[in-house]
Amino acid sequence: MVRKTSALLSYYYAEHDELESCLDQFNASVLMERQWNAETEDLIAEFIHFVQHQLEEHMQHEEQVLFPAMAKALGQKEDATPDNDPISLMIDEHETLRRFGQMIQEEFTRCQSTQVKSRELVHLVYDFNRLLNEHIFKEASIVYPMSEQLLSAQQKESMLQQLTDDDKIVT
């Protein structure tokens, strides 16, 4: 069965596809390269830039546009927690991804000073990728379909306009 998806959700799904594609490229290079060299250093620096910019922008869009509208539609209570609320869970996972990004940045800096790719860096990147893939799956299979049901066509159109206006400013 093919489900009709609003332009807003198509926008988010397309962002997920782009994020996953970038992540796959970095994984193939960063995790497989054994030795520290200029190419490895550049690839890891690109990965960190990707996390700090593209991924961060995507998460901010969700946190500032989609999630508040969903929380309002759900009648989210102030005592909502990741254990009892899907929106709180997604925001909590965003924070976890940000912490992992910071840990990767710190370990990368240590690796630059020693010119050795550490096992810790490889494990952090691997764990980050696993967490991000799980997070994207939850959003795509639970949160986005839920938003499709909760939000009116007018709300979704207004939010899409806000996101595309923000993209014009950012780029």
C-alpha positions in Angstrom: 0.0 0.0 0.0 1.4 3.4 -1.0 0.7 6.1 1.6 0.2 9.7 0.5 2.7 11.9 2.2 2.5 15.6 2.7 5.1 17.9 1.2 6.3 18.6 4.8 7.0 15.0 5.5 8.5 14.5 2.0 10.9 17.3 2.9 11.9 15.5 6.2 12.2 12.1 4.5 14.4 13.7 1.8 16.6 15.2 4.5 16.9 11.7 6.1 17.9 10.2 2.8 20.6 12.8 2.3 21.8 12.4 5.9 22.0 8.6 5.5 23.8 8.9 2.2 26.4 11.2 3.6 26.8 8.9 6.6 27.2 5.8 4.4 30.0 7.6 2.5 31.8 8.6 5.7 31.4 5.1 7.2 32.9 3.4 4.2 36.0 5.7 4.4 36.4 6.6 8.1 35.8 3.2 9.6 37.7 1.2 7.0 40.9 3.3 6.8 43.4 1.8 9.2 46.2 4.3 9.2 46.3 7.9 10.2 47.2 10.1 7.2 46.1 13.3 5.7 43.2 11.6 3.8 41.9 10.0 7.0 42.2 13.3 8.9 40.3 15.1 6.1 37.6 12.5 6.1 37.1 12.6 9.8 37.1 16.4 9.8 34.3 16.3 7.1 32.4 13.8 9.2 32.5 16.2 12.2 31.5 19.1 10.0 28.6 17.0 8.7 27.5 16.3 12.3 27.9 19.9 13.5 26.2 21.5 10.5 23.9 19.4 8.4 22.7 17.1 11.1 22.5 19.9 13.6 20.4 22.0 11.2 18.0 19.1 10.6 17.6 18.5 14.4 17.0 22.1 15.0 14.3 22.2 12.3 12.5 19.3 14.0 12.9 20.8 17.5 11.8 24.3 16.5 9.1 23.5 13.9 7.7 20.0 13.9 8.0 18.8 17.5 6.3 21.8 19.1 3.3 21.5 16.8 3.1 17.8 17.5 3.4 18.3 21.2 0.6 20.9 21.1 -1.6 18.5 19.1 -0.9 15.7 21.5 -1.6 17.9 24.5 1.8 17.1 25.8 2.1 17.7 29.5 5.0 19.5 31.2 6.1 16.3 33.0 6.5 14.4 29.7 9.6 12.2 29.7 11.4 10.1 27.1 9.8 7.1 28.8 6.2 8.3 28.3 6.3 10.6 25.3 7.6 10.1 21.7 8.5 13.8 21.2 10.5 13.9 24.5 12.3 10.7 23.4 13.3 12.2 20.0 14.6 15.4 21.7 16.5 13.2 24.2 18.0 11.3 21.3 19.0 14.5 19.6 20.9 15.5 22.8 22.6 12.1 22.9 23.7 12.5 19.3 25.0 16.0 20.1 27.0 14.5 23.0 28.4 11.8 20.8 29.4 14.5 18.2 31.2 16.4 20.9 33.0 13.3 22.1 34.1 12.5 18.5 35.4 16.0 18.1 37.4 15.7 21.3 38.8 12.3 20.4 39.6 13.6 16.9 41.6 16.4 18.4 43.6 13.9 20.5 44.2 11.8 17.4 45.5 14.8 15.5 48.0 15.5 18.2 49.3 11.9 18.2 48.8 11.3 14.5 47.2 7.9 15.4 43.6 6.8 14.7 42.5 5.5 18.1 40.2 2.6 18.8 38.1 5.0 20.8 37.5 7.2 17.8 36.5 4.2 15.7 34.1 3.0 18.5 32.6 6.5 18.9 32.0 6.9 15.2 30.5 3.4 15.0 28.2 3.9 18.0 27.2 7.4 16.7 26.2 5.8 13.3 24.2 3.1 15.0 22.4 5.6 17.2 21.6 7.9 14.3 20.3 5.0 12.1 18.1 3.8 15.0 16.9 7.4 15.5 16.1 7.9 11.8 14.2 4.7 11.8 12.0 5.8 14.7 11.3 9.1 13.2 10.5 7.6 9.8 8.3 4.8 11.1 6.6 6.4 14.1 7.0 10.1 14.5 6.6 11.3 10.9 3.5 9.1 10.3 2.1 10.3 13.6 2.6 13.9 12.6 0.8 13.2 9.3 -2.3 12.2 11.3 -2.1 14.9 14.0 -1.4 18.0 12.0 -3.8 19.7 9.5 -2.8 20.3 5.9 -2.6 24.1 6.7 -0.3 23.5 9.6 2.0 21.3 7.5 2.1 23.8 4.6 2.9 26.6 7.0 5.7 24.6 8.6 7.1 23.7 5.2 7.1 27.3 4.2 9.0 28.2 7.4 11.6 25.5 6.8 12.2 26.4 3.1 12.4 30.1 4.1 15.0 29.1 6.7 16.9 27.1 4.1 17.1 30.2 1.9 18.6 32.2 4.7 21.1 29.4 5.7 22.4 28.7 2.2 
